[in-house]
Amino acid sequence: MANVLKEYFGTVTSSDAYSYGYGEVRNFLEFPYASASYDWVITNPPFRLAEEFLMEALRVSRNGVAILARTVFLESIGRYESIFQNTPPTKFAQFVERVPMVRGRLDKKATTATGYAWFVWEKNEVENAKLMWVPPCRRSLEREDDYKNPPVDLRELNVA
């Protein structure tokens, strides 16, 4: 994700809890970021930690947060009460095609039955959440170079 973001933003700081060959290795939830450290926090957090990632990202971003998450992130009384009721996203962008994701690597042949969406919180916007769709685009945006590095074997990292 950071490689693509660098094509659009002047500076991109990236990190991950494990070494996938890009960015610093650090835990986003434990690293002592100062408030308003970054213009934007754009992330694909682990699903079970997405709520905590969001709350920390809102604290350390000046302009906003964008989270790529499973569509079912919208579902939950707990998340409604702790997030959506008082801090709804300004944009919810649902992918109309399935976006296959494989932990820690890219796989051109991967498939999935899981739906994903971008959840966006723009700090200077006061409008209610706007529903949008991400049209089919995978084939037009993929490049052979995206797959040039061999996938990281998570067993080598001792990651379950």
ZAMARGU-4260 file (C-alpha; in steps of 0.2 Angstrom, whole numbers, plus 5000, padded with zeros to 4 digits):
<rodrens>
0) 5000/5000/5000 | 5014/5012/5004 | 5022/5010/4987 | 5006/5015/4978 | 5003/5030/4991
5) 5021/5036/4986 | 5014/5039/4969 | 5002/5051/4975 | 5009/5059/4991 | 5026/5068/4993
10) 5030/5059/5009 | 5024/5042/5015 | 5030/5035/5032 | 5026/5017/5033 | 5027/5003/5047
15) 5021/4986/5051 | 5022/4974/5065 | 5032/4962/5055 | 5046/4964/5042 | 5038/4962/5025
20) 5053/4971/5017 | 5045/4989/5017 | 5045/5002/5031 | 5050/5001/5049 | 5045/4987/5060
25) 5034/4994/5075 | 5018/4991/5083 | 5006/5005/5078 | 4996/5003/5095 | 5012/5004/5106
30) 5023/5016/5097 | 5023/5033/5106 | 5016/5044/5092 | 5013/5062/5096 | 4995/5069/5093
35) 4993/5076/5076 | 5009/5068/5070 | 5003/5065/5052 | 4992/5073/5039 | 4983/5056/5036
40) 4984/5039/5043 | 4980/5026/5029 | 4980/5008/5035 | 4974/4990/5033 | 4973/4985/5051
45) 4971/4968/5057 | 4953/4965/5058 | 4952/4961/5077 | 4962/4977/5081 | 4953/4988/5068
50) 4943/4998/5082 | 4959/5001/5092 | 4969/5006/5076 | 4955/5018/5071 | 4955/5027/5088
55) 4974/5029/5088 | 4974/5035/5070 | 4961/5048/5074 | 4972/5054/5088 | 4988/5055/5078
60) 4981/5062/5062 | 4978/5080/5057 | 4966/5078/5042 | 4959/5061/5043 | 4960/5042/5043
65) 4956/5029/5029 | 4955/5011/5034 | 4953/4997/5022 | 4943/4984/5031 | 4930/4970/5029
70) 4913/4977/5025 | 4907/4968/5041 | 4916/4981/5051 | 4900/4991/5050 | 4891/4977/5060
75) 4892/4977/5078 | 4882/4985/5093 | 4899/4988/5101 | 4907/4997/5087 | 4891/5007/5084
80) 4891/5013/5102 | 4910/5016/5103 | 4913/5023/5085 | 4899/5026/5073 | 4886/5034/5084
85) 4897/5049/5088 | 4911/5048/5075 | 4903/5041/5059 | 4915/5040/5044 | 4912/5054/5031
90) 4914/5041/5017 | 4911/5023/5015 | 4917/5016/4998 | 4912/4998/4995 | 4922/4988/4982
95) 4910/4981/4969 | 4923/4967/4965 | 4931/4956/4978 | 4948/4961/4983 | 4959/4946/4987
100) 4971/4949/5001 | 4984/4937/5007 | 4993/4941/5024 | 5010/4948/5021 | 5011/4946/5002
105) 5003/4949/4985 | 4997/4934/4975 | 4990/4937/4958 | 4980/4921/4958 | 4972/4924/4975
110) 4953/4924/4976 | 4941/4928/4990 | 4923/4928/4996 | 4925/4943/5008 | 4919/4960/5004
115) 4930/4975/5008 | 4928/4994/5009 | 4937/5010/5013 | 4930/5019/5028 | 4936/5037/5028
120) 4935/5050/5042 | 4939/5068/5036 | 4942/5078/5052 | 4936/5095/5043 | 4920/5087/5036
125) 4904/5088/5046 | 4892/5079/5033 | 4885/5062/5037 | 4893/5047/5030 | 4892/5046/5011
130) 4890/5029/5003 | 4900/5027/4987 | 4906/5012/4977 | 4924/5008/4970 | 4920/5002/4952
135) 4929/4987/4945 | 4947/4992/4943 | 4959/4978/4948 | 4964/4973/4931 | 4967/4991/4925
140) 4977/4996/4940 | 4988/4980/4942 | 5006/4980/4935 | 5018/4966/4932 | 5030/4975/4944
145) 5018/4973/4958 | 5022/4955/4959 | 5041/4956/4955 | 5046/4952/4973 | 5043/4934/4979
150) 5030/4933/4993 | 5036/4933/5011 | 5034/4916/5019 | 5026/4920/5036 | 5033/4904/5043
155) 5050/4911/5042 | 5044/4926/5052 | 5036/4915/5066 | 5019/4922/5062 | 5004/4912/5064
</rodrens>
